[in-house]
């Protein structure tokens, strides 16, 4: 029998107009349960799943019909101040609006980390050279600066190319927690900007989520455990992870984390389909801690950064990153 709390959660998502509910890991996990069930139970359980799916489709269809039934209006046309609210035209978007798919996904990811004890703080959308480079162990003339083709103003301000620009501020502002015996644990979602050649997988404006954890006796095993717990919760199944050596100026040692490809993203059982390179991470470089006023001989920490668009694209089989900023209603209404 389907867990009623799960079914209720899926119905709520459908009532909110969330089109992804039909492709959600939670719904797919119900079909996966059929494989391990005794043969005599599969028929009744399969019927329950199909009934639930049809119910979700009907809820979504009724939401769509309600929106389509509203008369079209010229949203640029003003109305007289004396027109009563009852006589004003109804706006389909105002009455039946929904969250952008990126907003939905950021909220889900932040919720997972909030339950793990992390505080969320949004990143800045304009910053300076110190926080973009110097505080992250990119001294003047460092060759790694060339990896970031950044947008800059005539005054020398920078549109951040990564959410790591917040590391120095967060560690500096919260080092009193370390003195109280508490860790610094933050996730930082935000927009980032790079001068990219646009194509299906590259945009000049996209989103990242940075994670920081600093305390006493923090080691790489804690980094792996934290990210593994997050990914298992995000994809709704138990997955293996592995670290591969990499280089970032602000972490030492640095890694790329690869995750065992979730069932919803695996096309076959080949070795090429087994692992998915997902994000960069590592132990915070001692120089970064010093720049924030923290003694690296006493405290250590780890950090990671991931792209949000890539997660949404993989999860929902979206073929072009440019859809997110296109404002196309036929795309947005799917979510």
C-alpha positions in Angstrom: 0.0 0.0 0.0 1.3 3.5 -0.9 2.5 5.6 2.0 -0.4 8.1 2.5 2.0 10.9 3.6 3.9 10.5 0.4 0.8 10.5 -1.7 -0.5 13.6 0.1 2.8 15.4 -0.5 2.5 14.6 -4.2 -1.1 15.8 -4.4 -0.1 19.1 -2.8 2.6 19.6 -5.4 0.1 19.0 -8.1 -2.4 21.4 -6.6 0.4 24.0 -6.7 0.7 23.4 -10.4 4.1 21.7 -10.1 4.4 19.8 -13.5 7.6 18.0 -12.3 5.6 15.9 -9.9 4.9 13.4 -12.7 8.7 13.0 -13.1 9.6 13.3 -9.5 12.0 10.8 -7.8 9.3 10.1 -5.2 6.9 8.8 -7.8 9.5 6.9 -9.7 10.6 5.2 -6.5 7.1 3.7 -6.2 7.6 2.0 -9.6 11.1 0.8 -8.4 9.4 -0.9 -5.4 7.5 -3.2 -7.8 10.8 -5.0 -8.7 11.4 -6.3 -5.2 7.8 -7.1 -4.3 6.3 -10.6 -4.1 4.5 -11.4 -7.4 1.1 -11.7 -5.7 1.3 -8.1 -4.5 2.5 -6.4 -7.7 -0.9 -6.2 -9.3 -2.6 -4.4 -6.6 0.3 -2.1 -5.8 0.8 -1.3 -9.5 -2.9 -0.3 -9.8 -2.5 2.0 -6.7 0.5 3.7 -8.4 -1.4 4.2 -11.7 -4.5 5.5 -9.9 -2.3 8.0 -8.1 -0.6 9.1 -11.3 -4.0 9.6 -13.0 -5.2 11.6 -10.0 -2.1 13.9 -10.2 -2.7 14.3 -14.0 -6.3 15.3 -13.4 -5.3 17.9 -10.7 -2.7 19.4 -13.1 -5.2 19.4 -16.0 -7.9 21.2 -13.9 -5.3 23.8 -12.9 -4.4 24.4 -16.5 -8.0 24.6 -17.6 -8.8 27.2 -14.9 -6.0 29.4 -16.1 -6.9 29.0 -19.8 -10.6 29.9 -19.0 -9.7 33.5 -18.0 -10.2 36.1 -20.8 -7.1 37.6 -22.4 -6.2 41.1 -21.4 -3.8 43.9 -22.3 -1.6 43.9 -19.2 0.0 47.2 -20.3 -3.4 49.1 -20.3 -4.1 51.1 -17.2 -7.6 51.2 -15.6 -9.2 54.2 -14.0 -8.6 54.6 -10.3 -12.3 54.6 -9.7 -12.8 51.1 -11.2 -13.8 48.8 -8.4 -11.7 45.7 -7.9 -14.7 43.5 -8.9 -14.8 45.2 -12.3 -11.1 45.0 -13.0 -9.9 42.4 -15.4 -8.6 39.2 -13.8 -5.0 38.3 -14.6 -4.2 34.6 -15.1 -0.6 35.0 -14.1 -1.5 36.9 -10.9 -4.1 34.4 -9.9 -2.4 31.2 -11.0 1.3 32.2 -10.9 4.0 29.8 -9.9 7.6 29.8 -8.7 10.4 29.7 -11.3 11.9 26.2 -11.6 15.3 27.5 -10.3 13.5 29.1 -7.3 11.8 25.8 -6.6 15.1 23.8 -6.8 17.1 26.2 -4.6 14.4 26.1 -1.9 14.5 22.2 -1.9 18.3 22.2 -1.7 18.4 24.8 1.0 15.7 22.9 3.0 17.9 19.7 2.9 20.9 21.6 4.3 18.8 23.5 6.8 17.7 20.1 8.3 21.5 19.3 8.5 22.1 22.4 10.5 23.3 24.8 7.8 22.2 28.5 7.7 21.4 29.9 4.3 22.6 33.4 3.1 22.1 34.7 -0.4 25.2 35.7 -2.3 25.9 39.3 -3.5 25.4 40.3 -7.2 28.1 43.0 -7.2 31.4 42.7 -5.4 35.1 43.8 -5.3 38.4 42.4 -6.4 39.4 41.5 -2.8 36.5 39.2 -2.1 36.4 37.8 -5.7 40.1 37.0 -5.8 42.5 38.1 -3.0 40.6 36.7 0.0 40.4 33.4 -1.8 44.2 33.0 -2.3 44.2 34.5 -5.8 47.0 37.1 -5.4 47.6 39.8 -8.0 49.0 38.2 -11.2 47.9 34.7 -10.1 47.4 32.6 -13.3 44.2 31.1 -12.0 42.5 34.5 -12.4 42.6 33.9 -16.1 40.1 31.0 -15.6 37.4 33.6 -14.8 36.4 35.9 -17.7 34.6 38.4 -15.4 32.3 41.4 -16.0 33.8 44.5 -14.4 32.6 48.1 -14.0 34.7 51.1 -14.8 35.1 51.6 -11.0 36.6 48.2 -10.7 33.6 46.4 -9.2 32.9 42.9 -10.3 29.8 40.8 -11.1 30.8 37.7 -9.1 31.9 34.7 -11.2 31.3 32.3 -8.2 29.5 32.3 -4.9 32.9 31.7 -3.2 33.1 35.5 -2.9 31.1 35.1 0.3 33.5 32.8 2.1 35.7 35.6 3.6 32.6 37.6 4.8 30.9 34.6 6.4 34.0 33.2 8.2 35.0 36.7 9.4 31.5 37.6 10.6 31.0 34.3 12.4 34.4 33.5 13.9 32.8 34.3 17.3 31.0 31.0 16.9 34.3 29.1 16.9 35.3 30.8 20.1 32.0 29.5 21.6 32.8 26.0 20.5 30.2 26.0 17.7 31.0 25.4 14.0 30.4 27.9 11.1 28.0 26.1 8.8 26.5 28.0 5.9 25.1 27.4 2.4 25.1 30.4 0.0 22.9 30.3 -3.1 23.2 33.1 -5.6 23.5 34.3 -9.2 26.9 34.4 -10.8 28.1 35.9 -14.1 30.7 35.0 -16.6 31.5 36.2 -20.1 30.6 33.0 -21.9 29.9 32.0 -25.5 26.3 31.1 -25.2 25.1 27.6 -26.2 22.9 24.8 -24.9 25.2 24.2 -21.9 26.7 27.7 -21.2 25.0 30.9 -20.0 26.4 34.3 -19.0 24.1 34.3 -15.9 23.5 31.2 -13.9 23.2 30.1 -10.2 25.5 28.3 -7.8 25.3 27.1 -4.3 28.4 27.4 -2.0 28.8 25.5 1.2 31.1 26.2 4.1 31.8 24.3 7.3 34.6 25.4 9.7 35.4 24.1 13.2 37.9 22.1 15.2 39.2 18.7 13.9 37.2 19.0 10.6 38.5 16.5 8.0 37.8 15.4 4.4 35.7 12.4 5.7 33.2 14.9 7.0 33.1 16.6 3.7 32.3 13.3 1.9 29.7 12.3 4.5 27.9 15.7 4.3 27.7 15.7 0.5 26.7 12.0 0.4 23.9 12.6 2.8 22.7 15.6 0.8 22.8 13.8 -2.5 21.0 10.7 -1.1 18.2 13.0 0.1 18.1 15.0 -3.1 17.8 12.0 -5.4 15.8 9.8 -3.0 18.1 6.8 -3.1 21.3 5.5 -1.6 24.2 6.5 -3.8 28.0 6.0 -3.7 30.3 9.0 -4.1 34.0 9.3 -4.8 36.6 12.1 -4.8 39.0 12.8 -7.7 42.0 15.1 -7.3 41.6 18.6 -8.7 42.9 22.1 -8.2 41.3 25.2 -6.8 43.3 28.1 -5.2 40.9 28.4 -2.3 41.0 24.7 -1.2 43.9 22.4 -0.3 43.6 19.5 -1.0 41.0 20.0 -3.8 38.7 17.5 -5.3 35.9 16.9 -7.9 33.1 14.8 -6.4 31.5 12.2 -8.6 28.3 10.5 -7.6 26.9 7.2 -8.7 24.5 8.1 -11.4 20.9 8.0 -10.0 18.4 5.7 -11.5 16.5 8.5 -13.2 19.7 9.6 -15.0 21.1 6.2 -15.9 20.5 5.0 -19.5 22.1 1.6 -19.1 24.4 -0.4 -16.8 27.6 0.4 -18.6 30.7 1.7 -16.8 30.4 5.0 -18.6 27.0 5.5 -17.1 28.0 4.6 -13.5 29.6 7.9 -12.4 28.6 11.5 -12.8 31.0 14.3 -12.1 29.0 16.8 -10.1 30.8 19.5 -8.1 34.1 20.9 -6.9 35.1 20.7 -3.2 38.0 20.5 -0.8 39.4 21.5 2.5 39.6 25.3 2.9 43.0 26.6 2.2 44.9 27.8 5.3 45.6 31.1 3.6 41.8 31.7 3.2 41.2 31.0 6.9 44.1 33.4 7.8 42.6 36.2 5.6 39.3 35.8 7.5 41.1 36.1 10.9 40.9 32.4 11.8 44.0 30.4 12.9 44.4 27.4 10.6 46.5 25.7 13.3 43.4 25.5 15.5 40.6 25.3 13.0 40.0 23.6 9.7 37.0 23.5 7.4 35.7 22.3 4.0 33.8 24.0 1.2 32.1 23.1 -2.0 30.3 24.7 -4.9 27.8 23.4 -7.4 25.8 24.7 -10.3 22.0 24.8 -9.8 20.9 24.8 -13.4 22.8 21.6 -14.1 21.0 19.8 -11.3 17.6 21.0 -12.6 18.5 20.1 -16.2 19.6 16.6 -15.2 16.6 16.0 -13.0 14.0 17.2 -15.5 15.8 16.2 -18.8 16.0 19.9 -20.0 18.1 20.1 -23.1 19.0 23.8 -23.2 20.2 26.0 -20.3 19.0 29.1 -22.1 15.3 28.1 -21.4 15.7 29.3 -17.8 16.1 33.0 -18.7 13.9 32.9 -21.8 10.6 33.9 -20.1 8.8 31.4 -22.4 5.5 30.5 -20.8 5.4 27.1 -22.6 8.6 26.2 -20.8 7.7 27.7 -17.4 4.2 26.2 -17.2 5.8 22.7 -17.1 6.9 23.5 -13.6 
